[in-house]
Amino acid sequence: MPASRRVQDGHTWNDLVAGKLRGHLLQSWEWGELKRRVGWTAERWVWEDDLGVSLASAQVLRRRAPSSLGPAVAYCPRGPSLDWSDQAVLTRVLGDLEGMAGEAGVLFLKIDPDVPVGYGLPGEPGAADSPSGLALRNTLMARGWRESPDQIQFRNTLVLDLRPSEERLLAQLKQKTRYNLRLAERAGVKVRPALPQDFQLLYRLYAETSVRDGFVIRPAEYYRQVWGDFQAAGLAQAFLAEVEGEAVAGLVAYRFGLTACYLYGMSSDRHREKMPNHLLQWHAIRWARSQGCERYDLWGAPESLSEEDPMWGVVRFKLGFGAQTIRTIGAWDFTVRPRRYAVYTRVLPRLLAVLRTRGRRLTRRSLES
């Protein structure tokens, strides 16, 4: 029976999670440290067999619930990491996580493991279910987990296989994407790696994007850490697209193990007709390959994978690079306090709506100043 222990060393943790266990960037030591600086605590657990061979890991974050909603919540972002077909390990890991959810002062524990339930757009040729993901869903339901109404990360994503040659990757671009890529080059768009002194440029572009597209962003200091600190640690690279020396778009790509992730994109309304975002993505793809990554996660597709969804333009853009749609199991919660959990899930959306309205107002003011 696997036994668990806590890991206190960042190098040991990252070597394990990024290596054998193929864990997600959000399970990295650095991600836990980032969250620690904004009010969470981070615990890193590993499960080993009798010979000390690592079989599973989980970085569990905890913090007090917002406002007066009650006790702490626990969250294992894009985890745990394990061989999901190993039923003995799965049973032990879920049992231990359920025990954490039952500790005094914890309202519930959330997981959103990086486990597919299907590939491709539903109803289109080549779309298929993943039996292992569907089996895990059944296991969670049988053990009393519930599909969360609060999906912190995108449930669905699009992933590009980086193992083919650069020439092959270029050849598999959709015709319109290839045309836009060449158009950007002909129109004089230049892409360069962003430097630490470019932070304010990136943040202002991100603020412009949030106001235009209607999403809420955090204060500048958070992004100084999530962009700058990860880049300093060699786990990220920011890029800027410029037209005649003016920054018009940017992105920040991350790497962890064999996977690169495109987490942040930002752009102004200036020179959009010159397609700077297409050239930015191509530079990020080339960077990811240079880092030895085999997958490029374009991070994020809407809950509803249909052309009626407001995010469909984003999906079409990412599909243009030859990425495959992956539908994951999503977020699941475990609680031993169902009544308090029910109150929490009713009140939280109202509180978040107020906070989002306030956040959008503050961002607009920062752009006007």
N, C-alpha and C positions, 0 to 999 in steps of 0.2 A: 504494500500500500504506500503510495507516495506520501512523503512528509514535507511540510512547508517550513520555510524560514525566511526572515527578512534580509534584504540586501541593503547595505549602507554605502557602498562604493560605486561611484558613477561609471568608472571604466568597466568594472566587472558587470554591472547591470547592462550597459549598452552592448558589450561584447556578446552577452547571452541573448538579449532580445533581438538585436539586429542580425545576429548570426544564426545559430541553430533554430531558434524559435520563429524567425521571420516576422517579428512583431512590427507594429505600425509606428510611424513617427510619433504619434500621440502617446505612445508607451515609452518614449525615450526619457532618459534621466533629465535632459534639458527641458522637456515639456513640463515635467513635474516641478522643476525649479521655477519655471516661468509662472506656473499657477500658484506656487507657494508665495511668490512675491505679491500676488493679488488676493490673498486671503485664504487659500486652500492649504491643507497639509497633505503630504504625499507619503504613502507607504508602498514599498516595493517588495513583493512576495515572489518566491520561487518554490516550485515543487520538485523534489528529487526522489529518485528511487534509492534502494538500499546501498547502491554503489556510489551514490553522489552524482548520478547523471541527471542533468536538468531535463524535466519533462514539460513544464508549464511555467508561466509567469503572469503576474498581474500588478500593474501600477494602479493603486486605488487612491483617489483624491477625496478629501472630506472638507466640508465647510458648513457653517451654520446656514440654515435656510434664510432667504431674504426676509428682511423686516421682522415681523413678529409671527411668521408662519410656523415657528416651532423649532424642533431639534435639527440635528445635522443631517445633511444628505451626503451620500457617498457615490462616487462615479468612477468607473473603470473605462476611460475613453479608448475606443477602438481595441478593446481587450475583453477578456484575457487572451493570451497567446499560448496555443497548444495544438497538438494533433487531435482534431475534433473527432476522428474515427476511433480513438483509444477510449473506450467506454469507462475503463477503470480510472484513468486520469481525469476524464470529464466529470465523472461522478464525484471524485474527491474535490476537485477545484470548485464545482458548483456548490457542494456542501459547505466548504469553507467560506465562500462568498456569502452564502445564505446565513452563515453564522455571524459574519460581520454585520449584515443587515439587521440581525436580531439583537445586536449589542445595545446596551442602555444608551439613550441619547441619539440614536440613529433612526431616522424616519424610514428610509429605504435606500437600497443600493441599485444603481443603474449600470448596465453594461450595453455596449453596442459593438460586438465583435466583428472583425473584418471577415465575415463569412458570407459568401454568395448564396442566394436562393435561386438565382437565375441569371442567364446571360442573354444579351440582345434585347431589342425592343419587342415587347409582347405583340404577338400577331404577325410579326414579320418573319421572312425566311431566315432560318438559322437560329432563331430564338429557342432557348432550351432551359428547363429547370435544372437545379442542382440538387440531387437527392440528399447529399450530406447536409446542405443548408436546411432543407425541408425537414429532415430528421431532427436536427437541432431545435428547430422551432417546436416540433412536437414534444421533445424532451423538456424544454423550458415550460411549456404549458402544463405538462404532466406534473412538474415539480412545484407549480404554484407561481411561476413568474408570469407577469402580464405585460403585453405589448404596451410600451410607454406612449402616453399622449404627448410627451415632450421629447421630440427627436432632436437632440442637441446637434449632431452632425447630419450631413446629408445622408439619407438612406441609400440613395443611388449615386453611382459615379460612372465615369468613363475612363478606361485605362488603355494606354498605347503600349504595345510590345516593342521594346527598344532593341531586341536582339538582331533583327535584320540590319543589313548595311545601311549607311546613310543614303546611298543611292536608291535602295529599295524603299526606304521610308519616304523619300521624295516621290517615288513613282506611285506609291499607294495613296497619296493625297487625293482628295476629291478634286475634280477639275476646277471648280470655282475657287477652292482654297489655294491650289497651285497658282492660279491666275492672280489672286490677290497677293500672294507672296511675292511674285515677280513685279506686280504693280508697285508694291511698297518699295522695292529696291530701285525701280526706275524713277519713282517719285522723290527719291532722295532721303528716304527714312534711314536713319543710322541707329543701330542698337549697340549699346556698350554696357559692360558691367557697372553697376552703381557702386559708388564709394561711400564710406561713412558720412562724408560731408554732404551727400545727396539726400540725406534723410528727410529734411524739410520739404524738398521737392516731391519725394515719394508720398509723404503724408498729405501734402496739399492736393495732389492728384487723387489720392484715396478719398479725401474729404469731398472733393468735387464729385467723384463717382457715387459716393453714398447719398448725397443730396439728389443727384440726377436719378438714381435708380431706386431710391426710397428704402435703403437699409441703414441700420444704426451701426456706428463704429465707436471704438473706445477712445479714451484720451491718448494724446500723442506718445506719452511715456511708455504705454503698453507696447506700441508698435516699435518704439526704439529698442525694446528688449526682444520682441518676437522676430524682428527683422535683423537688427544690428547684432544682438548677442549670438543668435544662431549663425549668422554669417561669420562672426569672429571665431566661432567654434568649428568652422568648416562644414557646417550642416545645411547651409543655405547660400543662395546667391540671388541678389536683386539685379534687375536689368532695367535700363531706361531706353526708351525710343525717343529720338530727337529729330526734328525737322529744322534745318538751318540753325542748329544750336539750341532750339527751344524744346524742352522736355514736354512731350505730349502724351506719353503712356508709360506704364511700368508694370513689372510683375516681380513676385518673389517666389522662387522655387526652392524646395527643400530636398534633402536626400537622407535616407536612413536605411542601412543595409543595401539591398538590391533594388529599392524602390525610391523614385523621386516623386514629389508631390507639388503641384501648382496650387498654392493656398490663397495667394492674394494677387489680384489684378486691379489696376487703376488706370484711368484715362481721362483726358479732358475732351471737350467738344471740338477743339481746334485740330484741324487736319485729319479728321476721322476718315475722310474720303480717300486718304492715302494708305489706309489699312495698316497702321503701325502695329496693331495687336497680332496680326498674322506673323509678321516678322519677329516680334517678341517671342511668340510661342516656339517658332522654329529655332531661335537661339537657345531657348531654355531646353528644348529637346536635345540639341547638340551638346549642351553643357551636361545634361543628365547622362548621356552616353559616355562622355569623357570621364565621368565619375565612376564608371563601371556599373551603372544601374541597368537593370533589365526591364523595368516597368516604369511608365510615366503616368501617374494618377492625375487626371485633369480635374479631380475634386469637385464633384457636385453636379447633380442632375435633379430635376424636380421630383417631388413625390409622385406626381401623375405624369407618366411618360407619354404625353399626347401633344399634338400640335396646338391644342387649345390652351395649353399652359402658358402663362406669361414668360416663363423661363425657356420656352422652346428655342428661341433664337440662340441662347447660350449652348443648348444641346447641339443644334445644327452646326455651330461654330466648332465645337469639339469633335463632333463626328467627322468633320471635314479633314481632320488630321489622321484619320484611319483608326480612331480609338473604338474600343468595344464597350458597349453598355454593360454594366454589372449592377444587378439588383441584390442588395445585401439584406441581411435579416433585420437590420434596424435596431432600435434601442428597446431594452426590456428591463423592467423594474421588479425587484423583490422586496416585499415588506411583510412584517409581522404585525403591523399596526394599520389595518385596512381602513378604519374610520378616519384616522388622522390623515392618512394618505389621500383619501377621497376629498377631504376638505382642502388639502394642499393643491391637488390637481384642479380644483374649481377656482381657487383664489389666485394661484400663480399667474394664469394668463392675463387676468385683469391688472395685476401689479406690473407685469412685464410690458403691457400696452402703455401704461403710464410712463414707465422708464424709457421706452422707445420714443415716445412723443417728446419727452424732455431731451433725450439724446439728439434727436434730429434738429431740434431747435438750437441746441448749443453748437452743433456742427455748422449750421447755417450762419450763426453769429461769428464763428471763428473765421469763416471765409470772407465775411464782410469787413472784418477788422483789418 
